[in-house]
Amino acid sequence: MNKRSTFLILSILILGIAGISYSIYLFKGSNSLKLMPNLSLSNIPSSRPLTKQFIRNYTVSNGTYPKYITINRIGIQNVPVISLGLLANGSIATPDNVFETGWYNKSALPGKMGAMFIYGHVSSWTAKGVFYNLKYLTRGDLINITNGKGQIFEYIVQKVMIYPYNSVNMNQVLAPINPEAPGLNLMTCTGSVIKGTSEFNQRLVVFASLNS
């Protein structure tokens, strides 16, 4: 392999690393959910696999908080759900590990009215993230959320939507698709990296409602 080929491969890898290290920005008075790249490689989410012991012993600080997410259709089994809030800059924090999911703790609780919002990484430079196969979900698929008390809440997928990266409808993302039932909205990046940037060009959101 010549030096030019090596340089091109390294450039692509660096672009991919930067592309998955996004923070979710919530702008007051705006309906846009904007994913901004963080180019500091020290902030890249970890790709270290979660151990069975960690998953088994994982706890949440409040029994009503979501603890695990299971989506049998795409092979997700009891994946920890980390409680995440807003950072000092006003962005919603994202998981530190590509194999974990993050619940925005200002959104709804499992089984409660409103919409529970959970974000997961699509991939890292070395591994497929927890939501890599989220794009394969279709209407009627089931998603289970287990809370800290061990209660299981079953949600049914109603709709899957893809938004351009710079025009995500915030009103939809943080609202239940059926206002008369508790909702669950899952989000990840999708599409491809925009040429000349480190930004993915699309966002994928799965809308689900509680199975009553």
C-alpha positions in Angstrom: 0.0 0.0 0.0 1.5 3.4 -1.0 1.6 6.5 1.2 -1.2 8.2 -0.7 -3.6 5.2 -0.2 -2.7 5.1 3.5 -3.4 8.8 3.9 -6.8 8.4 2.2 -7.8 5.5 4.4 -6.8 7.4 7.6 -8.7 10.5 6.4 -11.9 8.4 5.9 -11.5 6.8 9.4 -11.0 10.2 11.1 -14.1 11.6 9.3 -16.1 8.6 10.5 -14.9 9.1 14.1 -15.9 12.7 14.1 -19.2 12.0 12.5 -20.6 9.8 15.3 -19.5 12.1 18.1 -22.6 14.4 17.9 -24.4 16.3 20.7 -28.1 17.0 20.3 -28.8 20.7 20.5 -32.2 21.9 21.7 -32.8 25.5 20.7 -35.4 27.5 22.6 -38.1 28.8 20.4 -37.1 26.5 17.6 -38.6 23.2 16.2 -35.2 22.0 15.0 -33.2 19.3 16.6 -29.7 19.9 15.4 -26.8 17.5 15.7 -23.5 19.3 16.0 -20.1 17.6 15.5 -17.6 17.5 18.3 -14.2 17.2 16.7 -12.3 16.4 19.9 -11.3 12.7 19.6 -11.2 12.5 23.5 -15.0 12.8 23.4 -15.6 10.0 21.0 -18.0 7.4 22.6 -16.4 4.2 23.8 -16.8 1.0 21.8 -16.0 -1.2 24.7 -18.5 -4.1 24.9 -20.7 -4.1 28.0 -20.1 -7.1 30.2 -22.8 -9.4 31.3 -22.1 -8.5 34.9 -22.4 -4.8 34.2 -25.8 -5.3 32.4 -27.0 -7.7 35.2 -26.0 -5.3 38.0 -27.0 -2.1 36.3 -29.3 0.1 38.5 -31.2 3.4 38.1 -31.5 6.0 40.8 -35.3 6.0 40.7 -37.6 3.0 40.3 -39.8 4.8 37.8 -36.9 5.5 35.5 -36.3 3.4 32.4 -33.6 0.8 33.1 -33.5 -1.6 30.0 -34.7 -1.5 26.5 -35.4 -4.7 24.5 -36.3 -4.9 20.8 -36.3 -8.5 19.8 -36.9 -7.7 16.1 -33.4 -6.3 15.8 -31.6 -8.3 18.5 -31.5 -5.7 21.3 -31.8 -7.5 24.7 -31.9 -5.7 28.0 -29.6 -2.8 26.9 -29.0 -0.3 29.7 -30.8 3.0 29.4 -28.8 5.8 30.9 -30.4 8.9 32.3 -29.1 12.0 30.5 -30.0 15.6 30.9 -28.9 18.9 29.4 -25.3 20.0 29.2 -24.1 23.5 30.2 -24.3 24.6 26.6 -28.0 23.6 26.3 -27.5 20.4 24.4 -29.0 17.0 25.3 -26.1 14.7 26.4 -25.5 11.5 24.4 -24.4 8.1 25.8 -20.7 7.6 26.5 -20.8 4.1 25.0 -22.1 3.1 21.6 -23.7 0.0 23.2 -25.8 2.0 25.7 -28.9 4.1 25.1 -29.7 7.5 26.7 -33.0 8.6 28.0 -33.6 12.4 28.0 -34.7 12.8 31.7 -37.0 15.7 30.9 -39.1 13.5 28.7 -41.8 11.1 29.9 -41.4 8.1 32.2 -42.3 4.6 31.1 -46.0 4.1 30.8 -46.8 7.8 31.5 -48.5 10.3 29.2 -46.2 12.2 26.9 -43.3 10.8 25.0 -40.3 9.1 26.3 -37.3 10.1 24.2 -34.3 7.6 23.9 -31.2 8.2 21.8 -28.7 5.7 20.7 -25.5 5.8 18.5 -25.7 4.2 15.1 -22.0 3.2 15.0 -18.5 4.1 15.9 -15.3 3.8 13.8 -14.8 0.2 15.1 -18.3 -1.2 15.9 -21.9 -1.1 15.1 -23.8 0.9 17.7 -26.9 -0.2 19.7 -29.3 1.4 17.1 -27.4 0.3 14.0 -30.4 -1.8 12.9 -33.1 0.6 14.0 -33.9 1.4 10.4 -35.3 -2.1 10.0 -38.2 -1.5 12.4 -41.6 -1.3 10.9 -45.2 -0.6 12.0 -46.3 -3.3 14.5 -42.9 -4.2 15.9 -42.7 -4.3 19.7 -40.3 -2.4 22.0 -40.1 -3.3 25.7 -39.0 -0.9 28.4 -38.2 -2.2 31.9 -38.1 0.4 34.7 -36.2 0.3 37.9 -38.9 -1.7 39.7 -38.8 -4.4 37.1 -42.1 -3.4 35.5 -42.2 -4.0 31.7 -44.0 -1.6 29.4 -44.7 -2.8 25.8 -44.8 -0.2 23.0 -45.9 -0.8 19.4 -44.1 0.9 16.6 -46.5 3.2 14.7 -44.3 5.0 12.3 -40.6 5.4 11.2 -39.5 8.8 9.8 -36.3 10.1 8.4 -35.5 13.8 8.6 -32.8 15.9 6.9 -30.2 16.6 9.6 -30.9 20.3 9.6 -34.7 20.2 9.7 -35.8 17.7 12.4 -39.3 18.6 13.7 -38.7 19.0 17.4 -42.4 19.1 18.1 -42.8 15.6 16.7 -39.6 14.2 18.2 -40.6 15.1 21.8 -44.3 14.4 21.4 -46.3 11.2 21.4 -47.5 10.2 17.9 -50.9 9.4 19.5 -51.7 12.2 22.0 -54.2 9.9 23.8 -51.6 7.2 24.7 -48.1 7.2 26.3 -45.4 7.4 23.6 -41.9 6.2 23.0 -39.6 7.9 20.4 -36.2 6.5 19.5 -33.6 8.4 17.5 -30.3 7.8 15.8 -28.2 9.1 13.0 -28.6 7.7 9.5 -27.8 8.4 5.9 -24.2 9.3 4.8 -21.6 11.9 5.8 -22.0 15.2 4.0 -19.1 15.8 1.7 -16.6 18.1 3.2 -18.0 17.9 6.7 -18.3 15.4 9.6 -22.1 15.6 9.7 -24.5 12.8 8.8 -27.2 14.0 6.5 -30.2 12.3 8.1 -31.9 11.5 11.4 -34.1 8.4 11.9 -36.9 8.5 14.5 -39.1 5.6 15.5 -42.5 6.5 17.0 -44.2 4.0 19.2 -47.3 4.0 21.5 -47.9 2.0 24.6 -49.7 -1.3 24.0 -52.9 -1.0 26.0 
